[in-house]
Amino acid sequence: MSQIIQILFIADIVGKHGLDTVASILPRLHQSHNIDMIIANGENVTQGRGLDDKSAKYLLDLGIHVITSGNHIWQRRKYLKQLDSNPYLLRPVNYPSEAPGHGSCVYETTKNIQVGVISLQGRSFMYPIDCPFKSAIHEIELMKKNNVRCIIIDFHAEATAEKIALAHYLDGKASFILGTHTHVQTADEKILPNGTGYITDVGMTGPHYSVIGMDINTAIQRFITQIPIHYKIASDIDLKFCGMYFTVDSETGKACSIERLMIDI
């Protein structure tokens, strides 16, 4: 029997201020939305680059079910063991198979509905890893062979065109494709003709008086001098929670509704 699955996706969480923002906003969202599953991108949680064991545990304890990531997930070497041991902590699926960890998982909600999650990384202006288009199709086919109909993709990519092209390529094959990485929320959320929900970038959870979460003066100096000055996390000014609340039909796997979120702490 068809059911409506209600999912919250939390945009790139940046540093301690991002963690504090999530902790502050999640109880409010649980009161206002009947959420079945929470997914979050966590590749920038630990001081803006990577994720460590302590921060991962904190997010899971807050009630987040699956943590996706991107190119910064490799920054914390001690954390890589967690990628192998916890199936709900994901690295991008299109890294070579020799890389630690898993790129996808299937989570079963309290409604006994299986939801597939794929962490995927773009190649335009990023590392020349395996093709995200072919990798996504491969993972989707594996999930559908196991009767998983609801499939969510975090596409961590730089280029808007690459994200939009992937969405059209997978329209009708995935339930939702959520762009991450640029940390600037776009206003182009939509349901495509064959039933796939899409947004180019969900945004950033953390300090918005910043340069994509980083200290403004440090970022300016990097651009002016072209010297790789160590980034600092911005101060706790203008904290915002960015995300997407959406629903999926469990029988068809098609998107039903989208609500883009940007909430002041």
N, C-alpha and C positions, 0 to 999 in steps of 0.2 A: 504494500500500500504506500502511495506517495506521501511523503512528509516534507515540510519546509525546514531546511537546516539554516540556522542563523549563526553567522560567522563574523568575528571581529578580527581585522588585520591591523596591527600597529606598525606605523611607519618607522624607518630607521631610528633607533633609540641611541642618542648620543650622550655618553658619559654619565656621571653620577646624577647630574641635573635631569637627564632623560629618564633615568631609573626612578628618581623622586616624582617626576611628572606622571609616569605610569602608575606608581603606587597611589598617587593622589586621585587620579581620574578613574581608574578601573572600578572602584566600588560604585561610583556614580553611574557608570555605564551599565553595570549589572542591575541597578535599580530601574533604569530607563529602557533597557533592551533585554530581551530574553535570549541571552547568548548561549549557544551550544558549544562553541569552539573558539579559541583564541590563538592566532598565529602572530608572531612578531619577528621583524628583522633585527638581529642582535649583533651585527658585525662591527658596530661602532660603540658598543657599550663601555668597554674598559678603556678609559682615558682617550676615547675617540678612535681607537684603532684596535680591532680584535675583541675577543671575549675570553674572560678567564673563568675558572671553575666557580669562584664565589659569586660572580655576577650571573652566571647561567643558573645556578641554584636559586638565587634570589628571584629571577624571572619565573622559573618553574613554580616556586613557592607562592608567587602572586597569582597563579592560576593560568599561566600561559602554557598551552599544550604543545606547540611546535615552534622552534626557533629556526628561522632561515638566516641566510648570510650572503656573503659576496666575496670580493677580492681581498678584503682586510681580515678574513677569518684566520689566515695563516700567521698573523702577527704574534700570537701568544703560543709559543712552542709547547709549554706545559699543558695547554688546553687540548692539544691534538688527540690525546688519549681518550678524552670525553667524546670526540667525534666518532670513535670506533665503538665505544661502549654504550652510548645512549642513542637509540634510533630516531629520537625526536629532535636531535640537534643536527642540523643539516649544513653541509657545505654545497657549493654549486655542483650539480650533477654532471656538468660537461667538462670537469677537470678529468685528467687521465685516471683510469681505474686504479693505478698504483697509488694515488693520493689517499691519505687517511679519510675515513668516514664514509657517510652515506649522503647521496644527493636527493633522496626522496624517501617518503614514508607513507604509511597508511594509519590514520588515527581513527579509532572507533568512538563515536560520541555516546552520551548517555541514552540517546534515542536508538542505539544499536545501528547507527548508520556509519558506514566507512567513508572517510574523506581522505583522498590522496593529496599529498602536498609535494610539490617539486620546487627545489631551489635551483635557479638557472641563472647563468651569467652571460652577458653580451660580449661581443668581440670587437665592435667598432670602438676605436680609441682605447681599447683595453687589451688584456693579454690574448694572444692568438691560440686559445684553447679549442677544444672540440666544438663542432657546429651546434649552437643552441637550438636551431630549428630541428635538425635530425635527432639530437639528444632528447628534446621534448617529445617528439613523436614516438621514439623508442619507449620512453617511460610511460607515456599515456597508453600505448598498446599493451604493455605488461600489466598495468593496473586494470584495464578493461577486460583482459583475459581472466582476471580474478574478480570480476563483477563489481569493480569500484567505478561508480558513475560520477560522483562529485570529485572533481579534480581542480585544485587551486595551484597556480604557478606564481611564484615571486620571481620576476624577471629583473635581475640586478644589472642594469645596463646604462651606458652613458648617452647613447644616441637615441633621440626621439624617433627617428625614422626606423631604426632597428626594432624598437618596441612596438610601434604601430604595425610594421610588416609582420612581426611574429603573431600579433593578435589576429590579423586577418588570416594568416596561414593556419592558425589553430581554431578559428571560429567554428563552433559546433563540436569541437573535440575536447576542449577544456571548459570548466565552469566559469572560472575567473582568471584573468591575468592581471597582476598588480605590479606596475613598474616601481622600482626602487633605485637608489644610488645617488640621484642628483640632489636630494634633500629639499627640493622646492616643489610644493604641491601644485599639481596642474588641475584645471577645471574642465577636463574633457571626459569625465566618467560617462560611460554609455553601455548599453547592451547591444552587441553586434547582431546582424540579421539572423545568424544561425544559433543565437542563444548564449554566446560567451560574453561575460561582463569584462570591462576593461577600464583602466586608467593609466595614463603615461607615467605619472609618479605620485605616490601616496604622500610624500613629503618627509618631514622630520619631527621626531619627538624629542624636545629639549629646548635649549636656549636659542630663540629666534633673533635676538639682538646680537648678531654674529655674522660670520661668513660661513654658511652651512654648518653651524655648530661650533666653529672655532673662533678664537680671539681675533677681533677685527684688526688690531694693530699688527699682530704677528702675521696675519694673512697678507696685509698690505705690503709689509716688508719683504715677504717671500716674492711677491710679484715685482716689486721695484728692483730688488737686488739680484733676483734669480738664484739666490743662495738657499739651499734646503734647510732653513731654520726650523727647529722643532716646533710643531704646532702645539698650541695650548687650547684647552677647552674654554669656551666663553663663560662669563659669569652668569649667575642665575637671574638674568633680566629677560622679561618677555618669554616666559616658559609656555610652550604650547604642546598639546597632545594632537598629533596628526594620525589619521587612520581611515579605515573604510569599514563600514558595517554593511553587510550584504546577505542576501538570502538565496538559497539554491533549492530547486526541486530535487528531492532525493531519487526519484524514479527516472527522470529524464536527464538529470545532471545539468540542466539549463539554469542560467541566472534568472532570478525573479525580480530582485530590487537592489538598488544601490543607494547608500547614504554616505557621502563624503564628510569626514569629520575634521575640524580644526577647533580645538577647545582650549581656552585660556585656563591656566592652572588657578 
